[in-house]
């Protein structure tokens, strides 16, 4: 079953809004870019961020056999510095625990490194998100550091882990065409 990335469209809004079930989950998934409850007006503004020429943000719906299974983004794409940030990685609740996140991240890395010719892709993830941390490590991301108590999630302060991958590390971890 091939997993493909498709540009995020208005038709994807209701599904994404449904996945954002609480203020804490929205902060965990999206950081401070959105406020709860997520709505179409916020998503319209979000999509506008990907409309530059060339865009500095690539926002995708991940599809498995043409069924939406997630959302993922390459943001802060800097062509001069050949860098970007992997952000807003979300696997549909019904698709979790099946390796979909790893496949989505790998597909986004292929866009960044193979299509855009980037040298570095980084990401930020909450330290309590052990499933995401394990996924990123399996794909080949390297931990760079921790920002202590960087974000408030609900009533608690949470630390954020910064990870990155360089183009030579991607070359070493890139899946073979049969993988």
N, C-alpha and C positions, 0 to 999 in steps of 0.2 A: 504494500500500500504506500504510494508516494505521498509525502507531505510537501505541500507547496505553500509559498507565501504570496498573498494577493494584497494589493493596496487596500487599506482600510477605507470603507465607504459608509455613507449614511445608512445603507441597508444593514450594516453591522452594529449600529448604535444600540438597539433594544437588547440584543444579546449581551453586549458588554455592560450595559447598565444593570442588567439582571445579575451578572456575575459580581458586581460591586455591592455586596450585601450589607456592609456596615462601614462606619467611618474608619474603624481600625483597619479593616481589610483594604479599604481604598488607599489609606496612607501606606500600608505595607506594599501594595502593588504599584502605586503611582507616585508616591512621595507627595510633596505639596502642590503639584501641578493642578490637581482637582480638589473640589470641596464636595462633601457629602450633603445631600444625595447627588450622585452623578446625573447629569441631564444632557439633553441634545444640544443646548446652547454651549455648554462647556466643550462638548465633542466637536461642534462646528469650529470653535476657536482653535482647538487642538489640531484639527485637520488643516487649518490654514497655515500652521507652522511648517507643514510639509509641502507648501506650494511654491517655494522659491525656485529660481532658475540659475544655477542648479540648486536642488533642495539641500537643506542642512539637516533634514529629518526624513526618515523613511519609516512609515507606519504600516504595519501589515496585520492582516487576519491570516492565521495559519489554518490550512484546510487539509484534511486527510480524506482522500476519496471524495473531494468536493464538499465535505462536511466540516463546518467551522469547529476547530478544536482549541483555538488559542489566539492570543494577541501578542505582538512583539514589535519592538521599535529599535532602530538605529538612530540615535539623536546626536546633536552637537557634531555633525559631520564637518570636519575641517579638512578641506582638500589640500591646503597648503602644508599643514602639519601631518597630513595623512593619518588622521585619528578620528575616532568616534566613541560614543558611549552606547552600550547595549542597555536598554531600559524597558520598563513596563512589560516584563515577561509574565504572561498569565496563561495558564493551561485551564481549559474549561473544567469545571468541577467533575463532570462525568468522565473526563478523559485522563484524570490524574492517576499516577502510579503505573503508567504503561510505557514510560520512556518518551512520551510526546515532548516534554520540555527539552530533553536533550536533542531531539530531532529539530525542534524549532530553533534552538540556539545555534545548532550546527548550520542550519539553513541561513540564518541571519549572518553568521560569520562568513559563510561563502559569499554572500552579497558584499559584505564589507571588504574582505581580503581579495577575493577573486574578481569581483565585478568593479568595485570602486578603487581597488589598488591601495587599500589602507596599510599602514605600518603597525598601528596599535589600536586595539579596542579595549576599553575598560568598562567596568560596571560597579554599581554600589548595591549592596544587599544587606538587609538587617541581619545581625548576628544570630537571632533566634530562628531564622528561616533555614533550618538545617537541610531540608529537602533541596532548596535552591542552591545552597552552598555545595552540597554533594554533587548536584548536576553540573555546576560550573567547573568544579575540580575535575570531574570525569571527562569533560569536554577539553580540558587543558588550561583553564584559567589559573593564574598564579596570584596568591594573596599578596597584596602590597602593604596593607595596613588597616588600622581600625580608627574610626572617629568615634570617640567615646561620647555617649549620651547626645548624639547628633540630632535626633528627632524625637518628638513626643508622639507616642502611639497610645491613644486612650489616656489613661492616667499615669502611664509609665514612660520614662526616658529610655530610649533604645540606642544601642551603638550600631554603627554601620561599618561593614567590611568593604574595602575597595580591592578589586581584583582586576587583572588585565591579561591580555594575550598579545604577543607580538607576531608579526608575519612569519618569522622563522619557526615559532612555536606552532602556529597554525599549519604550516607545511608538515611538521612532524605529527600533528594530531588529526589532520584532515582525513575524513573517512575515505576509504577506497570506493570506487563507483558501485561495487556490489554490496557495500555495508548499509 
